[in-house]
Amino acid sequence: MHEALRAAHITRRISAHLLRNTAIAAGLAGLAAPLMAASGDAAAADPAPRSTVGLAIDATGTGFGFYRGVDDAVYMRTFYDATGWSGQTRIGGQTYGAPAAAVAGSTVVVAVRGVDDAIWVRMMHNGTWGSWTSWGGRLNSAPAVAGGSDGRIDVFARGVDNALWTRALPAGGTLQPWTSLGGQISTAPAAVTIQDGHIEIAAAGMDHAVWLKSTSGPWTSIGGLTYSPPALAYIPQSNGVFALVRGTDDALWVNGLAGAPTGWESIGGRLIDGPTAAGTREPRPYAIAAVRGVDQAIWTTTYPTQSGGWSSFTRAWPVA
């Protein structure tokens, strides 16, 4: 990754400069606008989350959102078709960061960085939760988790050496050792399964551009500029693959990754940390991104709309 960083130095600086200048212009233009757009108050008010929401959607279209609560435990809400968020359920555990979530086969998986800096994982199968289990490691970021249709689970995190590390639980197998995927990253990673055996991973590099790699491929810069963890979304069985970041103007920015990257586009809003995202085909093909606004509430945007872009922001639930 160091060699790629040096080789792409000029291109990266131009990309970052353009994104930064465009971001400043967009931010100035939006100063008179509301924090976010329309609100949806489906669920009861609770204390504001202390992290953004790790998202996962199962094969039926039921969505799961996990976040850190005021007591540092993990909480869950469910949704359907990007709306109708349920009341919160306490899942327990202790974390100082944002949870990550995935669906592996028919199992819902949530992973966190514990207060001991190890990864802790909890799984729900057929509506029943197992216990929290330590997968070990020494991390300096929140984790990412990806699930395969066969039930395989892969976790990713930044190690104390700032490289990307991974550990896997194959379907029906035993937990594999930690493996370094190299690189030098400055944020927590994001991960999404494109198909079994192909996981896409994103993180900000030491240059604060967004870098991508698959589990077996090289690191590649897609430019941009962010100081927060990125997100990845994939609409299954489609070309709908997206990278999303919090820009230097605190707005949400998106880059389509089907084939060659389409370039960074501002969706707006004012974020206080990085976004999260997920995709599904049920009850319709769509991607959803969740962010935390300056009001501490969770806001969501979805793709596609009738115009072919991302929707206005909708508040997922009110906060007390």
N, C-alpha and C positions, 0 to 999 in steps of 0.2 A: 504493500500500500504506500510505503514511503516513496518508492520509485514512481508510482503512478501519480502521487501528489506533485512531485517535482516536474514530471513530464507535462502535467495538465495545468501548471502554475498560471500561465497567461490566460488560458481559456477560463479557468476557474475564477480568476480575479475579475474578468469581464462579466461573467455570469452573475457573480455576487454583487458587483457594482450596479448592474442593471436592475437586479431584483431589489437592492437596497433603495435606489433612487425611485423606482416605481412604487415601492412600499411607502416611502415617505410621502409621495404625492397622493397616494390613495388614502393614507392616514389623515393628511391635512384636509382632504376633500370630505372625509367622513366625520370631522369633529362636531358638526352640527347635527349629525344623525343620532338616533337612539342607540343605546348599547348594543342591542340585538333587535330583531324584527318581532314578529308576532309571538305570543306566548301560549303555551298549552298547559293547563293546570289540572292534569288528570289525576295525579296522586296527591295525597295529603302532604302538608308542609312538615318538614323535619329539619334539624340543624343542617347547615350547609356542609356538603362533602369537603374533605380535606385533600382530595385529589380528583383528577379527572376520572372518567368511568371506563374501565376495561370492558370491551364489547365482544360478544360472541352470539351467533345465531345458529340454531339447530336445523335439522332437515325439514321440520314442520313449519319453520318460519318464526318460532318463538325465540325472542331475543333475551339475552341476559346481560345485565350491567353490574359490574362490581366496583366498589370504591372504598376508600379509607374514610372511616367516620371520625367523629370528634374524640372518641376514646382509642383511636389508632387500630381498632378492629376492622375487619372487612364486612361490608354490607352488600346486599344484592337487591336489585329490582328487576322485574321482567317487563317486556313490551312486546307488541305485535304490530307488524307493518309500520314500524318507526313511531308508533303512537301508543297511548293508553298505558303509560308506565304504572306499575303496581306500587303498593306501599313497600317499604323496605323490610328486609329480613336480615338479622345479624348472623353472619357466617363465622364470626370469631377470628382467631389469630391475632397477631400483632405485627404491624408494618409501619414503616416511616415513609413509604412511597406509594405509587399507584399500582393497583393489582393489574395483572394481565389475564386474559381469558381466551379460551378456545373450545371447540367441540371436536372430540376425537371419537369417531364412530358415533355412538349414541351417548357418550359420556361428556358431561360438562366439566371443564377443568379450569380452576383458578390458581394462579401462581403469584407469590409475593416475595419480596426481599424481607426477611425477618429481621428482628432487632439484633440478631446474632450475625447478620450479613450473609446468611445462607439463604438458598431458595427453599421456600415451603410451598407445598402443593396440596390442594384438596380437590376431590372429585365427587360429582353427583351422577349416579347411574339409576335410571328408572325412578327419579324423584327422591332418592335416598342418598344423603351425604355420608361419605366416609370420613375418617379423621384426617387432621393435618399431618403431613409427612414431610420430613426434611430431606431434600435432595442434596444438601451440603453445598460446598463451594464457599468462596470468599469474594463477595461482589461489592462493587461501588456504584451500582445503578439498580433501578427496578428491572425486573425481567421482562422478556417477551415469551410467549408460548404459542406453538402451532400444533394443530391436531390433524391426523390423517383419517381418511374414510375407514381404514382398517383398524383404527383405535390407537395408532402410534402417537406418542406425545414427545415433542421436542421443546426444550426450554433454551433460552439464550439470555446472556447478560454480559455486561462489561466487567472484566476482572480487575483486580488491583493493579495489574500491569497495563490497563487501558485497552487490552485486546478483547476481541469477542470470543466468548466461551460458550460451549453448548453441552448439553447432556440429554440423552434420549431414553425413553422407555418403549421398546418395540411392542407391538401387539402380541400379547401372550408370552412376552419374554421377560427378561430381568433388566434392571436399571444399568445402563452403560456408564463407563467412566467419563469424567469431564474431558473435553477435547477443545483445544484452542483452534479457532478459525482465523487467527491473526488480525491484522489491521491495528490501527490506533484510533479509537473513537472517543468522542467527548461527551456523549449522551447515552442514555439507555437505548437499546435497539427496539425495533418493531419487526414482527415476523408474520407471514401469512403463507398458508399452503395453497399453491396454485394447482397442483395435482400430487398424488402420492409420489414421493421421491423428489419433488421439486418444491422447495421452500424458498421464498424470497425474503431477504432481510434488509433492513435499512437502518442507518444510524448517521448522526452528524460526525464528520471527521474532525481532526484537530484544526482544520481550516474553517470549520463550521458550515461547510457545504454538506449536502446530503449525498451519502455514498450507499450504493446497493451492492449486494452479492447474493448468489445462491449458495446452498450448502457446499457445492463443489466447484463454483466458479470464482473468478477474480473480483476484486473490488473495482467498482466503476462509479465515477462522480457524475451526478446529474445537476450539479450546481446549486444555486440558491444560497441562502444564508439564514441560519437559525441557531439559537442557543438552547433550544428545548428538544426533547425527543420527538422524532417524526412518527407518523402513523402510516400504515399500509392497509388498503382495502382491495378486495377482489370479489367481483360478482361471478360466482361459479359458472363454468361453461360459457364464458364470454371473453371479450377483449377488454372488459372493464377492470383494469388494474390502475390504482391511483396511489401516489405518495402525497401526504399532507403534512404541513409544518406550520408552526407559529412563526411568522416573519418578524423582522426587526421592528416593524410598526405595530406588532401585537395582533395583526390580523391573521386569519386562516388563509393559507395559500395551498393550491393543489397543482399537481403535475400528472398528466395521464401517461401511463407507462406501456400501453399496448404498442408493440413494435418500438419505434424510436420515441423518446420522451417528447411530449407536446409543448413543453415549456411551462413556466410557473404563471399561474393566474390567481388573482386575489378573490376570495369569497367574502372578505370583509370580517366584521365583528371585532371584538377586543378581548383577547385571551390573556389569562394569567399563567398558563402553562401549556405544555404540548397537547395536541389532539390525540384521540384514539378513533378507531374505525373498524368496520366489519362489512361484509357483503352477503347477499343471499339471493336465491331464486324464488323463495316462497314468502308471502303469497304472490309476489311479483319480483322480477329481477331489480334489485336496487342496492346501493351502497349507502351506509349511514356513517357520519362522523359526529363525534361528541367532543365538546370543548367546555371549559369552565370560564365563565365571564367574570368581569370585575365585580359583579354583584354576588359572586361565589356560587351562583346557580349553574346547573348543567344545561347547555343549549345544544340542539342537534340540527344538522342539515343533511339532506338526502340527494342522491343522484340516481336516475335522471328525472328532470321535470319535463313538462310538455315542450318547453323551449330547448331541451337538450342539455341544460346546465344544472347547477346545484341550486337547491331551494333556499328560500329565506330561512333564517334561524328561528327555531321554535324552542321555547323553554320546556324541558322534559317534565319537571315538577317544581312547585314553589318551594322556597326555603324559608324557614322560620327566622 
